Amino acid sequence: MDPLYVAAATANGREGRAASTDGTLDLALGLPVALGGNGQGTNPEQLFALGYAACFASALAAVGREAKIDTKDASVTAEVGIGKDTDAGFGLAVTLRVELPDHLHGDQGKTLVETAHAFCPYSKATRGNIPVQLVIE
């Protein structure tokens, strides 16, 4: 692959800071309360959820444009869960909640979401690595 854009960021752990090298992001990091932290600051799961939701919404718009389907009122919420896996470590799971406008419910909406899932770079990266559930709302 010949990258069209490269994003770079540096972090020093789950409880510290994370910043993009271009200076547009600079965030305090904190362990979620559910994982034993104080919840002060954002966490990698939130950042992954933001990125995945934005990327999937963009993929949905792209496949909608290709099919000449208006998707401007659609939105995507990514829920990223972290928990113990079978290797005594941690694993992730994602639920993508795609809210479609009324005119896209049914088979057309389902096909559009599945096509976006096949097209989205985040979906391609996670495929076969973590479970991703698609929910149309």
Buried (B, 14 or more C-beta within 10 A) or exposed (E): EEEEEEEEBEEEEBBEEBBEEEEEEEBEBBBBEEBEBEEEBBBBBBBBBEBBBEBBBBBBBBBBEEEEBEBEEBBBBBBBBBEEEEEEEEBBBBBBBBEBEEEBEEEEBBBBBEBBBEBBEBBEEBEEEBEBEBEBE
